Amino acid sequence: MGSSFKHCPYCSSHLIRSGHTLFNYYIQCTSCQASGPKNRSLEGAVLHWNELSETVIRATQVQGNDLLTRIMKMENSVHQLEVELNTSQLD
């Protein structure tokens, strides 16, 4: 199979394996034991696992960007307060 597994979307491990039941295939992280959606084909299971990994990465990036924006706003507010305090002390 030409596809490779993306890292675990939950623990970031690269220790990933495929498995199967009687009718389905799945991808599983051997570090945290998380498994992706079952699929009737191995290719489908890999595709779903990789999509899950990408979705979690994007969600994490959005949360990270939102957090950075909030931190920057807080820093600006603190700076404005410092300026106001310094100005009021001069008066």
trRosetta pair geometry for C-beta under 8 A, 3 or more apart (Angstrom, degrees):
i j d omega theta_ij theta_ji phi_ij phi_ji
1 42 6.4 -97 -88 114 154 128
1 43 6.9 -163 -143 -81 121 80
1 46 7.4 161 158 -27 141 158
3 43 6.5 125 2 -131 143 73
3 46 4.7 113 113 136 142 152
3 47 7.5 -74 -142 -61 162 67
3 50 7.6 -108 -179 -33 119 144
5 14 8.0 139 95 -160 102 64
5 16 4.0 -139 123 100 153 145
5 18 7.8 -161 -66 -54 129 86
5 27 6.0 164 -121 -156 122 135
5 46 6.4 -109 -89 -138 72 93
5 49 6.2 -30 -140 115 91 139
5 50 7.0 -147 -146 -71 45 89
6 9 7.8 44 108 -57 112 82
6 16 7.9 75 73 -32 34 167
6 49 6.9 176 41 127 89 88
6 50 4.6 113 -2 -124 116 74
6 53 3.8 -174 100 83 131 162
6 54 6.9 -120 -106 -45 180 76
7 12 5.3 13 151 -161 133 49
7 13 6.4 165 -164 78 90 29
7 14 5.1 -54 -106 -83 89 68
7 16 7.3 -160 -131 -37 32 126
7 53 6.3 135 67 -147 56 134
8 11 4.9 3 98 50 136 76
8 12 6.0 -70 66 -15 85 8
8 13 4.5 25 11 46 127 79
8 14 7.7 -129 -5 -65 83 26
8 15 7.9 -14 -29 54 120 64
8 16 6.5 178 -59 -79 81 102
8 29 3.9 44 -99 -98 130 138
8 31 6.5 -120 -8 47 158 115
8 32 6.3 135 169 30 157 115
8 34 6.0 117 -158 54 113 124
8 53 7.3 -149 -175 -105 11 107
9 34 7.5 -114 55 119 78 154
9 52 5.3 -114 -13 132 152 88
9 53 4.4 -148 -65 -108 97 54
9 55 7.4 8 -132 64 149 78
9 56 3.6 120 -166 23 113 152
9 57 7.3 -104 -125 -34 89 73
10 29 6.9 -134 48 11 107 161
10 32 5.5 -121 98 84 121 156
10 34 4.7 127 19 -36 144 161
10 56 7.5 -94 -62 -143 48 166
11 29 6.4 139 40 163 112 155
11 31 5.3 -136 94 102 146 125
11 32 4.2 152 -18 -28 140 135
11 34 7.2 169 0 2 100 125
13 16 7.2 150 108 -51 90 76
13 29 5.4 109 64 -161 121 113
13 30 7.4 -126 131 57 144 65
13 31 3.7 166 -63 8 168 146
13 32 6.7 172 5 -5 132 92
15 29 6.6 79 83 -166 76 67
15 30 4.4 -85 135 54 108 104
15 31 5.1 112 56 -38 120 94
16 27 6.1 8 -179 179 109 103
16 28 7.1 161 -155 84 64 36
16 29 5.7 -39 -100 -100 73 56
16 30 7.1 -163 -93 -2 19 85
16 49 7.6 124 -166 168 137 146
17 27 7.4 169 89 -155 34 61
17 28 5.8 -22 65 64 80 85
17 30 5.7 57 0 -48 111 110
18 25 6.2 -9 -175 -173 108 106
18 26 7.2 156 -158 84 62 40
18 27 5.6 -39 -102 -101 66 66
18 28 7.6 130 -120 18 18 77
18 42 6.0 33 -166 -145 150 106
18 45 6.7 109 -137 100 103 136
18 46 7.3 -39 -92 -69 120 92
19 25 7.2 154 85 -158 41 59
19 26 5.4 -20 65 65 89 87
19 27 7.7 152 20 -103 76 19
19 28 5.5 11 3 3 122 123
19 35 7.6 -55 41 -128 123 128
20 24 6.6 -176 -151 97 69 43
20 25 4.8 -32 -98 -102 90 64
20 26 7.1 160 -91 18 39 71
20 42 7.6 -55 -76 -82 115 92
21 24 5.0 16 46 52 102 84
21 26 7.5 41 -12 -3 94 110
21 38 7.2 -19 19 -135 120 135
23 40 6.8 -40 159 -117 81 78
24 38 3.8 24 164 178 145 116
24 39 6.3 126 -157 58 91 23
24 40 6.1 -64 -109 -87 66 41
24 45 7.6 120 171 -75 82 122
25 38 6.9 145 69 -157 35 68
25 39 5.6 -34 61 68 87 78
25 40 7.4 40 14 143 89 10
25 41 6.4 -39 23 128 131 18
25 42 4.5 -137 -161 -90 171 57
25 44 7.2 124 61 63 114 86
25 45 4.1 -117 108 -19 99 146
26 35 5.0 28 158 179 128 118
26 36 5.9 175 -165 64 79 72
26 37 7.3 -148 -122 106 90 24
26 38 4.9 -46 -73 -98 102 68
26 39 7.4 138 -83 17 53 71
26 45 5.3 -147 -108 -147 23 133
27 35 6.6 159 84 -155 45 69
27 36 4.5 19 54 22 94 121
27 45 5.3 154 -25 149 88 101
27 46 6.1 106 -60 -95 134 51
27 48 7.7 176 17 76 116 87
27 49 3.8 -17 54 -71 148 151
28 33 6.7 -15 -175 -156 108 43
28 34 7.0 172 -151 89 62 42
28 35 4.2 -25 -98 -98 85 92
28 36 7.5 -134 -70 9 45 73
29 32 5.1 10 103 46 131 80
29 33 6.4 -61 78 -9 82 9
29 34 4.7 27 26 49 119 84
29 35 7.4 -142 15 -72 69 47
30 33 7.5 31 -141 -78 24 52
36 45 6.3 129 88 -173 119 78
36 48 5.3 146 160 108 123 99
36 49 3.8 -110 -46 -88 164 80
36 52 5.6 -169 -124 15 105 149
37 45 7.3 -155 86 -129 65 66
37 48 4.5 -85 53 157 108 150
37 49 7.8 -151 33 -60 70 60
37 52 7.5 160 -4 -51 94 132
38 45 6.8 -25 -150 -103 33 106
39 42 7.7 154 84 -88 109 11
39 44 3.4 -154 165 106 146 111
39 45 4.2 -158 36 -62 113 68
39 47 7.7 70 -61 49 173 95
39 48 5.9 167 -45 -1 129 134
40 44 6.5 34 51 42 62 149
41 44 4.3 95 61 4 90 104
41 45 7.0 -154 94 -6 49 83
42 45 5.6 -53 -150 35 35 112
42 46 6.4 35 153 -18 67 104
43 46 5.8 -54 -149 37 31 110
43 47 6.3 34 151 -21 64 107
44 47 5.5 -52 -145 36 32 114
44 48 6.3 30 156 -16 66 105
45 48 5.9 -55 -148 38 30 108
45 49 6.3 32 153 -20 64 107
46 49 5.6 -54 -146 37 31 113
46 50 6.2 27 157 -16 66 109
47 50 6.0 -59 -146 40 26 107
47 51 6.3 27 155 -19 63 108
48 51 5.7 -54 -144 37 31 112
48 52 6.3 35 154 -22 64 105
49 52 5.7 -56 -152 34 29 113
49 53 6.5 29 151 -19 64 106
50 53 5.5 -50 -148 35 34 114
50 54 6.4 33 154 -17 65 105
51 54 5.8 -55 -147 39 32 110
51 55 6.2 36 153 -23 65 106
52 55 5.7 -53 -147 34 30 113
52 56 6.5 27 156 -16 64 105
53 56 6.0 -57 -151 36 29 108
53 57 6.4 31 152 -20 64 107
54 57 5.6 -53 -148 35 33 114
54 58 6.4 32 155 -18 66 104
55 58 5.9 -55 -149 37 30 109
55 59 6.3 28 154 -18 64 108
56 59 5.7 -54 -144 38 32 112
56 60 6.2 35 155 -21 65 106
57 60 5.8 -57 -149 36 28 112
57 61 6.4 28 153 -19 63 106
58 61 5.7 -55 -149 35 32 112
58 62 6.4 32 153 -19 66 104
59 62 5.8 -52 -149 35 32 111
59 63 6.4 30 153 -15 65 106
60 63 5.7 -55 -148 40 31 110
60 64 6.1 34 152 -21 65 108
61 64 5.5 -54 -145 38 31 114
61 65 6.2 32 156 -20 66 104
62 65 5.8 -53 -146 36 30 109
62 66 6.3 31 153 -19 63 107
63 66 5.6 -54 -147 37 31 113
63 67 6.3 34 153 -21 64 106
64 67 5.6 -54 -148 36 30 113
64 68 6.4 31 153 -18 65 104
65 68 5.7 -52 -148 36 33 111
65 69 6.4 35 152 -21 64 104
66 69 5.7 -52 -150 34 31 113
66 70 6.5 31 152 -17 64 105
67 70 5.7 -54 -149 36 32 110
67 71 6.4 32 153 -19 65 105
68 71 5.6 -53 -147 36 33 112
68 72 6.3 33 155 -19 66 105
69 72 5.8 -54 -149 36 30 111
69 73 6.5 31 153 -19 64 106
70 73 5.7 -54 -149 36 33 112
70 74 6.4 33 153 -19 65 105
71 74 5.6 -55 -149 36 32 112
71 75 6.3 34 152 -20 66 104
72 75 5.6 -51 -147 35 33 113
72 76 6.4 34 153 -19 64 104
73 76 5.7 -53 -150 36 32 112
73 77 6.4 33 151 -19 64 105
74 77 5.6 -53 -148 36 33 112
74 78 6.4 34 153 -19 66 104
75 78 5.7 -53 -147 36 32 111
75 79 6.3 34 153 -20 64 106
76 79 5.6 -54 -148 36 32 113
76 80 6.4 33 153 -19 65 104
77 80 5.7 -53 -148 36 32 111
77 81 6.4 33 152 -19 64 105
78 81 5.6 -54 -150 36 32 113
78 82 6.4 36 150 -22 64 103
79 82 5.6 -52 -150 33 33 114
79 83 6.5 34 152 -19 64 103
80 83 5.7 -52 -150 35 34 112
80 84 6.3 33 152 -17 66 106
81 84 5.6 -54 -145 39 32 111
81 85 6.2 34 155 -20 66 106
82 85 5.7 -54 -146 37 29 111
82 86 6.3 28 156 -17 64 107
83 86 5.9 -56 -147 38 29 109
83 87 6.2 29 154 -20 65 109
84 87 5.7 -55 -145 37 30 112
84 88 6.2 25 158 -17 65 108
85 88 5.9 -57 -143 39 28 106
85 89 6.3 28 156 -20 63 108
86 89 5.8 -56 -148 35 30 112
86 90 6.7 31 153 -21 62 104
87 90 5.9 -57 -156 31 32 111
87 91 7.0 32 150 -23 64 104
88 91 5.7 -49 -152 27 39 114
